[in-house]
Amino acid sequence: MMLRLGDMAPDFEAETTEGRIWFHQWMGDSWCVLFSHPKDFTPVCTTELGMLAKLKPEFDRRNVKIIGLSVDSVEDHKLWAKDIEETQGVALNYPLIADRKHVVADLYGMIHPNALDTMTVRSLFVIAPNKTVKLMITYPASTGRNFDEILRVIDSVQLTQEYKVATPVNWHHGEDVIISPSVTDEEARMRYPEGWQAQKPYLRYVHEPSPHRH
């Protein structure tokens, strides 16, 4: 079964660099970024994991836990962590799952045989506190991810889940948003007494609802 947006994120038990976890229990009431990388001791992954460690305060601010995965062992993860700290200038500050038997990779469809045979591709899932999948992105092994974009999407998903708005193209936190089409003008007047800018009846811009987290 292929995972789709809105599906319940599969729960699992796994060994990690920070001990054994049950995934849903480990998440608690937080959001989560679960991401896979093809293999330990590889160049693109080294840069990615280092960047995530640097950005961890930004994820913390958004109540998002980070957890990575590959089909390598915990021992390899811990050895590789030394290389990451040496080359990227930051120590790993989030757990890595050891998925040698591909249990989690299969649950989340992280192995694409035509791309990487038995290794996981660069899959990434944003999971809400109610354990539903809110975002899925898959990159090829040769292309490193843009984690600024992941933060941008998390800002949008968290905002639009809380308010009846949508975010326009290239939106960033603090910029105007769009009133959802399901909201009538009458309801919008109650929600946004300061008014809005309507370019079309269905395209109504309004200031971002506040307070937002950061």
MARBA-3410 file (N, C-alpha, C, O; in Angstrom, 1 decimal):
214
0.8,-1.2,0.0,0.0,0.0,0.0,0.9,1.2,0.0,1.7,1.4,0.9 ~ 0.6,2.1,-1.0,1.4,3.3,-1.0,0.8,4.4,-0.1,-0.4,4.5,0.0 ~ 1.7,5.0,0.7,1.2,6.1,1.6,0.8,7.3,0.8,1.4,7.6,-0.2 ~ -0.3,7.9,1.3,-0.8,9.1,0.7,-1.0,10.2,1.7,-1.0,9.9,2.9 ~ -1.1,11.5,1.3,-1.3,12.5,2.2,-2.6,12.3,3.0,-3.6,11.9,2.4
-2.5,12.6,4.3,-3.7,12.4,5.2,-3.7,11.0,5.8,-4.5,10.8,6.7 ~ -2.9,10.0,5.3,-2.9,8.7,5.8,-2.2,8.7,7.2,-1.5,9.6,7.5 ~ -2.6,7.7,8.0,-1.9,7.6,9.3,-0.5,7.1,9.0,-0.3,6.1,8.3 ~ 0.5,7.8,9.6,1.9,7.3,9.5,2.1,6.0,10.2,1.8,5.9,11.4 ~ 2.6,5.0,9.5,2.8,3.7,10.2,3.6,3.8,11.4,4.7,4.4,11.4
3.2,3.1,12.5,4.0,3.0,13.7,5.0,1.9,13.5,4.8,1.0,12.7 ~ 6.1,1.9,14.3,7.1,0.9,14.2,8.0,0.9,15.4,8.1,1.9,16.1 ~ 8.7,-0.2,15.7,9.7,-0.3,16.7,11.1,-0.4,16.0,11.2,-1.1,15.0 ~ 12.1,0.4,16.5,13.3,0.4,15.8,14.5,0.7,16.7,14.3,1.4,17.7 ~ 15.7,0.2,16.4,16.9,0.6,17.0,17.4,1.9,16.4,17.4,2.1,15.2
17.8,2.8,17.3,18.4,4.1,16.8,19.7,4.4,17.6,20.0,3.7,18.5 ~ 20.3,5.5,17.1,21.6,5.9,17.8,21.3,6.4,19.2,22.2,6.6,20.0 ~ 20.0,6.6,19.5,19.6,7.1,20.9,18.8,6.0,21.6,18.0,6.3,22.5 ~ 18.9,4.8,21.2,18.2,3.7,21.9,17.0,3.2,21.1,16.7,3.7,20.0 ~ 16.3,2.2,21.6,15.2,1.6,21.0,14.0,2.5,21.2,13.7,3.0,22.3
13.2,2.7,20.1,12.0,3.5,20.2,10.8,2.8,19.6,10.9,2.0,18.7 ~ 9.6,3.2,20.1,8.3,3.1,19.3,8.0,4.4,18.7,8.0,5.4,19.4 ~ 7.9,4.5,17.4,7.8,5.7,16.7,6.8,6.7,17.2,7.1,7.8,17.6 ~ 5.5,6.3,17.3,4.4,7.2,17.7,4.7,7.6,19.1,4.4,8.8,19.4 ~ 5.1,6.7,20.0,5.4,7.1,21.4,6.5,8.1,21.4,6.5,9.1,22.2
7.6,7.9,20.6,8.7,8.8,20.6,8.3,10.2,20.1,8.7,11.2,20.6 ~ 7.4,10.3,19.1,6.9,11.6,18.6,6.1,12.3,19.7,6.3,13.5,19.9 ~ 5.3,11.6,20.5,4.5,12.3,21.5,3.6,13.3,20.9,2.8,12.9,20.0 ~ 3.5,14.5,21.4,2.6,15.5,20.9,3.3,16.5,19.9,2.8,17.6,19.6 ~ 4.5,16.1,19.4,5.2,16.9,18.5,4.9,16.6,17.0,4.3,15.6,16.7
5.3,17.5,16.2,5.4,17.2,14.7,6.6,16.4,14.5,7.5,16.3,15.4 ~ 6.8,15.9,13.3,8.0,15.1,13.1,8.4,15.2,11.6,7.6,15.2,10.7 ~ 9.7,15.3,11.4,10.3,15.1,10.0,11.0,13.7,10.1,12.0,13.6,10.8 ~ 10.5,12.8,9.3,11.2,11.5,9.2,11.8,11.4,7.8,11.1,11.6,6.8 ~ 13.1,11.2,7.7,13.7,11.3,6.4,14.7,10.1,6.2,15.3,9.7,7.2
14.8,9.6,5.0,15.8,8.6,4.7,16.9,9.1,3.9,16.7,10.1,3.1 ~ 18.0,8.5,4.0,19.1,8.8,3.1,19.7,7.4,2.6,19.6,6.4,3.2 ~ 20.4,7.4,1.4,20.8,6.2,0.8,21.7,5.3,1.6,21.5,4.1,1.7 ~ 22.8,6.0,2.2,23.8,5.1,2.8,24.7,6.0,3.6,25.0,7.1,3.3 ~ 25.2,5.4,4.7,26.2,6.1,5.6,27.5,6.2,4.8,27.8,5.5,3.8
28.4,7.1,5.2,29.7,7.4,4.6,29.6,7.7,3.1,30.4,7.3,2.3 ~ 28.6,8.5,2.8,28.4,9.0,1.4,28.4,10.5,1.4,28.0,11.1,2.4 ~ 28.8,11.2,0.4,29.1,12.6,0.4,27.9,13.5,0.6,27.8,14.4,1.5 ~ 26.8,13.3,-0.2,25.7,14.2,-0.2,25.0,14.0,1.2,24.6,15.0,1.8 ~ 24.8,12.8,1.6,24.2,12.6,2.9,24.9,13.2,4.1,24.3,13.8,5.0
26.3,13.2,4.0,27.1,13.9,5.0,26.7,15.4,5.1,26.6,15.9,6.2 ~ 26.6,16.0,4.0,26.2,17.4,4.0,24.8,17.7,4.5,24.5,18.6,5.2 ~ 23.9,16.8,4.1,22.5,16.9,4.5,22.3,16.8,6.1,21.7,17.6,6.7 ~ 22.9,15.7,6.6,22.8,15.5,8.0,23.4,16.6,8.9,22.9,16.9,9.9 ~ 24.5,17.1,8.4,25.2,18.2,9.0,24.3,19.5,9.0,24.1,20.2,10.0
23.6,19.7,7.9,22.8,20.9,7.8,21.6,20.8,8.7,21.2,21.7,9.3 ~ 21.0,19.6,8.8,19.8,19.4,9.7,20.2,19.6,11.1,19.5,20.2,11.9 ~ 21.4,19.2,11.5,21.9,19.4,12.9,22.0,20.9,13.1,21.7,21.4,14.2 ~ 22.5,21.7,12.1,22.6,23.1,12.3,21.3,23.8,12.4,21.1,24.8,13.2 ~ 20.3,23.2,11.7,19.0,23.8,11.6,18.0,23.3,12.8,16.9,23.8,12.9
18.5,22.4,13.6,17.7,21.8,14.6,17.0,22.9,15.5,15.8,22.7,15.8 ~ 17.6,24.0,15.9,16.9,25.0,16.7,15.6,25.5,15.9,14.7,25.9,16.6 ~ 15.7,25.6,14.6,14.5,26.1,13.8,13.4,25.1,13.9,12.2,25.4,14.0 ~ 13.8,23.8,13.8,12.7,22.8,13.9,12.2,22.7,15.4,11.0,22.6,15.6 ~ 13.1,22.9,16.4,12.6,22.9,17.8,11.6,24.0,18.0,10.6,23.8,18.6
11.8,25.2,17.4,11.0,26.3,17.5,9.6,26.0,17.0,8.6,26.6,17.4 ~ 9.5,25.1,16.0,8.2,24.8,15.4,7.6,23.5,16.0,6.6,23.0,15.5 ~ 8.2,23.0,17.1,7.7,21.8,17.8,7.8,20.6,16.8,6.9,19.8,16.8 ~ 9.0,20.5,16.1,9.2,19.4,15.2,10.4,18.6,15.6,11.5,19.1,15.8 ~ 10.2,17.3,15.8,11.3,16.4,16.0,11.8,15.9,14.7,11.1,15.7,13.7
13.1,15.6,14.7,13.8,15.1,13.5,14.3,13.7,13.7,14.8,13.4,14.8 ~ 14.1,12.8,12.8,14.7,11.5,12.9,15.0,11.0,11.5,14.2,11.1,10.6 ~ 16.3,10.5,11.3,16.7,10.0,10.1,16.8,8.5,10.0,16.6,7.8,11.0 ~ 17.0,7.9,8.8,17.0,6.5,8.6,17.8,6.1,7.4,17.8,6.8,6.4 ~ 18.6,5.0,7.6,19.1,4.3,6.4,19.2,2.8,6.7,18.9,2.4,7.9
19.6,2.0,5.8,19.6,0.6,6.0,21.0,0.1,6.6,21.3,-1.0,6.5 ~ 21.7,1.1,7.2,23.0,0.7,7.9,22.7,0.4,9.3,21.6,0.6,9.8 ~ 23.8,0.0,10.0,23.7,-0.4,11.4,23.9,0.8,12.4,24.4,1.9,11.9 ~ 23.5,0.7,13.6,23.7,1.7,14.6,25.2,2.0,14.7,25.6,3.2,14.9 ~ 26.0,1.0,14.7,27.4,1.1,14.8,28.0,2.0,13.7,28.8,2.9,13.9
27.5,1.7,12.5,28.0,2.6,11.3,27.5,4.0,11.5,28.2,4.9,11.2 ~ 26.2,4.2,11.9,25.7,5.5,12.2,26.6,6.3,13.1,26.9,7.4,12.9 ~ 27.0,5.6,14.2,27.8,6.3,15.2,29.2,6.6,14.7,29.8,7.7,15.0 ~ 29.8,5.7,13.9,31.1,6.0,13.3,31.0,7.2,12.4,31.9,8.0,12.4 ~ 30.0,7.1,11.5,29.8,8.2,10.5,29.6,9.5,11.2,30.0,10.6,10.6
28.9,9.5,12.3,28.6,10.8,13.0,29.9,11.6,13.3,29.9,12.8,13.3 ~ 31.0,10.9,13.5,32.3,11.5,13.8,32.8,12.3,12.5,33.3,13.4,12.6 ~ 32.5,11.6,11.3,32.9,12.3,10.1,32.0,13.5,9.8,32.5,14.6,9.4 ~ 30.8,13.4,10.2,29.8,14.5,10.0,30.3,15.7,10.8,30.4,16.9,10.4 ~ 30.6,15.4,12.1,31.1,16.5,13.0,32.4,17.1,12.5,32.5,18.4,12.5
33.3,16.3,12.0,34.6,16.8,11.5,34.4,17.6,10.3,35.1,18.7,10.2 ~ 33.6,17.2,9.3,33.6,17.9,8.0,32.5,19.0,8.0,32.7,20.0,7.3 ~ 31.4,18.9,8.8,30.4,19.9,8.7,30.4,20.9,9.9,29.7,21.8,9.9 ~ 31.2,20.6,10.9,31.4,21.5,12.0,30.3,21.5,13.0,30.1,22.4,13.8 ~ 29.5,20.4,13.0,28.4,20.3,14.0,28.2,18.8,14.3,28.2,18.0,13.4
27.9,18.5,15.5,27.6,17.2,15.9,26.2,16.8,15.7,25.3,17.7,15.8 ~ 25.9,15.5,15.4,24.5,15.1,15.3,23.7,15.3,16.6,24.3,15.0,17.7 ~ 22.5,15.8,16.5,21.8,16.1,17.7,20.3,15.6,17.6,19.4,16.1,18.2 ~ 20.2,14.5,16.8,18.9,13.9,16.6,19.2,12.4,16.3,20.3,12.1,15.8 ~ 18.2,11.5,16.5,18.5,10.1,16.3,18.5,9.6,14.8,17.8,10.2,14.0
19.3,8.6,14.6,19.2,7.9,13.3,18.8,6.5,13.5,19.3,5.8,14.3 ~ 17.8,6.1,12.7,17.2,4.7,12.8,18.1,3.7,12.0,18.5,4.0,10.8 ~ 18.4,2.6,12.6,19.1,1.5,11.8,18.0,0.6,11.3,17.3,-0.1,12.1 ~ 17.9,0.5,10.0,16.8,-0.3,9.3,17.4,-1.4,8.4,17.1,-1.4,7.2 ~ 18.3,-2.2,9.0,19.0,-3.2,8.1,18.1,-4.2,7.4,18.4,-4.7,6.4
16.9,-4.5,8.1,16.0,-5.4,7.5,14.9,-4.8,6.7,13.9,-5.4,6.2 ~ 15.0,-3.5,6.4,14.1,-2.7,5.6,12.7,-2.6,6.1,11.8,-2.4,5.3 ~ 12.5,-2.8,7.4,11.1,-2.8,7.9,10.5,-1.5,7.7,9.4,-1.4,7.2 ~ 11.1,-0.4,8.2,10.6,0.9,8.1,10.6,1.4,6.6,9.6,2.0,6.2 ~ 11.7,1.1,5.9,11.7,1.5,4.5,10.6,0.9,3.7,10.0,1.6,2.8
10.2,-0.3,4.0,9.1,-0.9,3.3,7.7,-0.3,3.7,6.9,0.0,2.9 ~ 7.6,0.0,5.0,6.3,0.6,5.5,6.1,1.9,4.8,5.0,2.3,4.5 ~ 7.2,2.7,4.6,7.1,4.1,4.1,7.4,4.2,2.6,7.5,5.3,2.0 ~ 7.7,3.0,1.9,8.0,3.1,0.5,9.2,3.8,0.1,9.3,4.6,-0.8 ~ 10.3,3.6,1.0,11.5,4.4,0.8,12.5,3.7,-0.2,13.5,4.3,-0.5
12.2,2.5,-0.6,13.1,1.8,-1.5,12.4,1.8,-2.9,11.3,1.3,-3.1 ~ 13.1,2.4,-3.9,12.6,2.5,-5.3,13.6,1.7,-6.1,14.6,2.2,-6.5 ~ 13.3,0.4,-6.4,14.2,-0.5,-7.0,14.8,0.0,-8.3,16.0,-0.2,-8.6 ~ 14.0,0.7,-9.1,14.6,1.2,-10.4,15.6,2.4,-10.2,16.3,2.7,-11.1 ~ 15.6,3.0,-9.0,16.5,4.0,-8.7,17.7,3.6,-8.0,18.9,3.9,-8.4
17.5,2.8,-6.9,18.7,2.5,-6.0,18.7,1.0,-5.6,19.5,0.7,-4.7 ~ 17.9,0.2,-6.2,18.0,-1.3,-5.8,17.6,-1.5,-4.4,16.4,-1.5,-4.0 ~ 18.6,-1.7,-3.5,18.2,-2.1,-2.1,18.5,-0.9,-1.1,18.2,-1.1,0.1 ~ 18.9,0.3,-1.6,19.1,1.4,-0.7,17.9,2.3,-0.7,17.1,2.3,-1.7 ~ 17.7,3.1,0.4,16.6,4.0,0.4,16.9,5.3,-0.4,18.1,5.7,-0.4
15.9,5.8,-1.1,16.1,7.1,-1.7,15.9,8.2,-0.7,15.7,7.9,0.5 ~ 16.0,9.4,-1.2,15.9,10.6,-0.2,14.4,10.9,0.0,13.9,11.9,-0.6 ~ 13.8,10.1,0.7,12.4,10.3,1.1,12.3,11.2,2.3,13.1,11.1,3.2 ~ 11.3,12.0,2.4,11.0,12.9,3.6,9.5,13.0,3.8,8.8,13.2,2.9 ~ 9.2,12.8,5.1,7.8,12.9,5.5,7.6,13.9,6.6,8.4,13.9,7.6
6.7,14.8,6.5,6.3,15.6,7.6,5.0,15.0,8.2,4.0,14.9,7.5 ~ 5.1,14.8,9.5,4.0,14.1,10.2,3.4,14.9,11.3,4.2,15.5,12.1 ~ 2.1,15.1,11.4,1.5,16.0,12.4,1.4,15.3,13.7,1.5,14.0,13.8 ~ 1.1,16.0,14.8,1.0,15.4,16.1,-0.1,14.3,16.2,0.0,13.4,17.0 ~ -1.1,14.4,15.3,-2.2,13.3,15.3,-1.7,12.1,14.4,-2.5,11.2,14.1
-0.4,12.1,14.0,0.2,11.0,13.3,-0.2,10.9,11.9,0.0,9.8,11.3 ~ -0.8,11.9,11.3,-1.2,11.8,9.9,0.0,12.5,9.0,0.6,13.4,9.5 ~ 0.1,12.0,7.8,1.1,12.5,6.9,0.7,13.8,6.2,-0.4,13.8,5.6 ~ 1.5,14.8,6.4,1.1,16.1,5.8,2.0,16.5,4.6,1.5,17.4,3.8 ~ 3.1,15.9,4.4,4.0,16.2,3.3,4.8,15.0,3.0,5.3,14.3,3.9
5.0,14.8,1.7,5.9,13.7,1.2,6.7,14.3,0.1,6.2,14.8,-0.9 ~ 8.1,14.2,0.2,8.9,14.7,-0.9,10.0,13.6,-1.1,10.5,13.0,-0.1 ~ 10.3,13.3,-2.4,11.3,12.3,-2.7,12.3,12.9,-3.7,11.9,13.3,-4.8 ~ 13.6,12.9,-3.3,14.6,13.4,-4.2,15.5,12.2,-4.7,15.5,11.1,-4.1 ~ 16.1,12.4,-5.9,17.1,11.3,-6.3,18.3,11.3,-5.4,18.6,12.3,-4.7
19.0,10.2,-5.4,20.2,10.1,-4.5,21.3,11.2,-4.8,22.0,11.6,-3.9 ~ 21.4,11.6,-6.1,22.4,12.5,-6.4,22.1,14.0,-6.1,23.0,14.9,-6.3 ~ 20.9,14.3,-5.6,20.5,15.7,-5.3,20.2,15.9,-3.9,19.4,15.2,-3.3 ~ 21.0,16.7,-3.2,20.8,17.1,-1.8,19.6,17.9,-1.7,19.2,18.7,-2.5 ~ 18.9,17.7,-0.5,17.6,18.4,-0.3,17.9,19.9,0.2,18.9,20.2,0.6
16.8,20.7,0.0,16.8,22.1,0.5,16.0,22.1,1.7,14.7,22.1,1.7 ~ 16.6,22.1,2.9,15.9,22.1,4.1,15.2,23.4,4.5,14.3,23.5,5.4 ~ 15.7,24.5,3.9,15.0,25.8,4.1,13.5,25.6,3.5,12.6,26.2,4.0 ~ 13.4,24.9,2.4,12.1,24.7,1.8,11.2,23.8,2.7,10.0,24.0,2.8 ~ 11.8,22.8,3.4,11.1,22.0,4.3,10.5,22.9,5.5,9.4,22.7,5.9
11.4,23.8,6.0,10.9,24.7,7.1,9.8,25.6,6.5,8.8,25.8,7.3 ~ 9.9,26.0,5.3,8.9,26.9,4.7,7.5,26.1,4.6,6.5,26.7,4.9 ~ 7.6,24.9,4.2,6.4,24.1,4.1,5.8,23.8,5.4,4.6,23.8,5.6 ~ 6.6,23.5,6.4,6.1,23.3,7.8,5.4,24.5,8.3,4.3,24.4,8.9 ~ 6.0,25.7,8.1,5.3,27.0,8.4,3.9,27.0,7.8,2.9,27.4,8.5
3.8,26.7,6.5,2.6,26.8,5.8,1.6,25.7,6.4,0.4,26.1,6.6 ~ 2.0,24.5,6.5,1.1,23.4,7.0,0.6,23.7,8.4,-0.6,23.5,8.7 ~ 1.5,24.2,9.3,1.0,24.5,10.6,0.1,25.6,10.6,-0.9,25.6,11.4 ~ 0.3,26.6,9.8,-0.6,27.8,9.8,-1.9,27.4,9.2,-3.0,27.8,9.7 ~ -1.9,26.7,8.1,-3.2,26.4,7.4,-4.0,25.4,8.1,-5.2,25.3,7.9
-3.3,24.6,9.0,-4.1,23.6,9.8,-4.8,24.4,10.9,-5.9,23.9,11.3 ~ -4.3,25.5,11.4,-4.8,26.2,12.5,-5.9,27.3,12.0,-6.8,27.5,12.7 ~ -5.7,27.8,10.8,-6.6,28.8,10.3,-7.1,28.4,8.9,-6.5,27.6,8.2 ~ -8.3,29.0,8.5,-8.9,28.7,7.2,-8.2,29.6,6.1,-8.9,30.4,5.5 ~ -6.9,29.3,5.9,-6.2,30.1,4.9,-5.4,29.1,4.1,-5.2,27.9,4.5
-4.9,29.6,2.9,-3.9,28.8,2.1,-2.7,29.8,1.9,-2.9,31.0,2.0 ~ -1.6,29.2,1.5,-0.4,30.1,1.3,-0.1,30.1,-0.2,0.0,29.1,-0.8 ~ 0.1,31.3,-0.8,0.4,31.4,-2.2,1.8,30.9,-2.6,2.6,30.6,-1.7 ~ 2.1,31.0,-3.9,3.4,30.6,-4.4,4.5,31.3,-3.7,4.4,32.5,-3.5 ~ 5.6,30.6,-3.4,6.8,31.1,-2.8,6.6,31.8,-1.5,7.4,32.6,-1.1
5.5,31.6,-0.8,5.2,32.2,0.4,6.2,31.9,1.5,6.7,30.8,1.6 ~ 6.5,32.9,2.4,7.3,32.7,3.6,6.5,33.4,4.7,5.7,34.3,4.6 ~ 6.8,32.8,5.9,6.2,33.3,7.2,6.3,34.9,7.2,7.4,35.5,7.0 ~ 5.2,35.5,7.5,5.1,36.9,7.6,4.5,37.6,6.4,4.1,38.8,6.5 ~ 4.4,36.9,5.3,3.8,37.4,4.1,2.2,37.2,4.1,1.7,36.4,4.9
1.5,37.9,3.2,0.1,37.7,3.1,-0.3,36.3,2.7,0.5,35.7,2.0 ~ -1.4,35.9,3.1,-2.0,34.6,2.8,-3.3,34.7,2.1,-3.8,35.9,1.9 ~ -3.9,33.6,1.6,-5.1,33.6,0.9,-6.2,33.0,1.7,-6.0,32.0,2.3 ~ -7.4,33.7,1.7,-8.5,33.2,2.5,-9.0,31.9,1.7,-9.2,32.0,0.5 ~ -9.3,30.8,2.4,-9.7,29.6,1.7,-11.0,29.8,1.0,-11.9,30.5,1.5
-11.2,29.2,-0.2,-12.4,29.4,-0.9,-13.7,28.9,-0.1,-14.8,29.4,-0.4 ~ -13.5,28.0,0.8,-14.6,27.5,1.6,-15.2,28.6,2.6,-16.3,28.4,3.1 ~ -14.4,29.6,2.8,-14.9,30.7,3.7,-15.7,31.8,2.9,-15.1,32.3,1.9 ~ -16.9,32.0,3.2,-17.7,33.0,2.5,-17.3,34.4,2.9,-16.6,34.6,3.9 ~ -17.6,35.4,2.1,-17.3,36.7,2.4,-17.9,37.1,3.8,-17.3,37.9,4.5
-19.1,36.6,4.1,-19.7,37.0,5.4,-18.9,36.4,6.5,-18.6,37.1,7.5 ~ -18.4,35.2,6.4,-17.6,34.6,7.5,-16.2,35.3,7.5,-15.7,35.6,8.6 ~ -15.7,35.7,6.3,-14.4,36.4,6.3,-14.5,37.7,7.0,-13.5,38.1,7.6 ~ -15.6,38.4,6.9,-15.8,39.7,7.5,-15.7,39.5,9.1,-15.2,40.4,9.8 ~ -16.2,38.4,9.5,-16.1,38.2,11.0,-14.7,37.8,11.4,-14.2,38.2,12.4
-14.0,37.0,10.5,-12.7,36.6,10.9,-11.6,37.7,10.7,-10.7,37.8,11.4 ~ -11.9,38.5,9.7,-10.9,39.5,9.3,-11.6,40.9,9.2,-11.7,41.4,8.1 ~ -11.9,41.5,10.3,-12.7,42.7,10.3,-11.9,43.9,9.7,-12.4,44.9,9.3 ~ -10.5,43.7,9.6,-9.7,44.8,9.0,-9.8,44.7,7.5,-9.3,45.6,6.8 ~ -10.5,43.7,7.0,-10.7,43.6,5.5,-9.6,42.8,4.8,-8.7,42.3,5.4
-9.7,42.7,3.5,-8.8,41.9,2.7,-8.8,42.5,1.3,-9.6,43.4,0.9 ~ -7.8,42.1,0.5,-7.7,42.5,-0.9,-8.2,41.4,-1.8,-7.6,40.4,-1.9 ~ -9.2,41.7,-2.6,-9.8,40.7,-3.5,-9.3,41.0,-4.9,-9.8,42.0,-5.5 ~ -8.5,40.2,-5.5,-8.1,40.3,-6.9,-9.2,39.7,-7.8,-9.4,40.1,-8.9 ~ -9.8,38.6,-7.3,-10.9,37.9,-7.9,-11.8,37.5,-6.7,-11.3,37.4,-5.6
-13.0,37.1,-6.9,-13.9,36.7,-5.8,-13.2,35.5,-5.1,-13.4,35.3,-3.9 ~ -12.5,34.7,-5.8,-11.9,33.5,-5.2,-10.4,33.7,-4.8,-9.8,32.8,-4.2 ~ -9.9,34.9,-5.0,-8.5,35.2,-4.7,-8.4,36.4,-3.8,-8.3,37.6,-4.2 ~ -8.5,36.1,-2.5,-8.6,37.1,-1.4,-7.4,37.1,-0.5,-7.2,36.1,0.2 ~ -6.6,38.1,-0.6,-5.4,38.2,0.2,-5.7,38.9,1.5,-6.4,39.8,1.6
-5.0,38.3,2.6,-5.2,38.9,3.9,-3.9,38.8,4.6,-3.1,37.9,4.3 ~ -3.6,39.6,5.6,-2.4,39.5,6.4,-2.4,38.1,7.2,-3.4,37.6,7.6 ~ -1.2,37.6,7.3,-1.1,36.3,8.0,-1.7,36.4,9.4,-1.3,37.3,10.2 ~ -2.6,35.4,9.7,-3.1,35.4,11.1,-2.0,35.2,12.1,-1.0,34.5,11.9 ~ -2.2,35.8,13.3,-1.1,35.8,14.3,-1.8,35.4,15.6,-3.0,35.3,15.7
-1.0,35.0,16.6,0.4,35.0,16.6,1.0,33.7,16.0,0.4,32.7,16.3 ~ 2.0,33.8,15.1,2.7,32.7,14.7,3.9,32.5,15.6,4.3,33.4,16.3 ~ 4.6,31.3,15.5,5.5,30.9,16.5,6.8,31.7,16.6,7.4,31.8,17.6 ~ 7.3,32.3,15.5,8.7,32.7,15.5,8.9,34.0,14.8,10.0,34.5,14.8
END
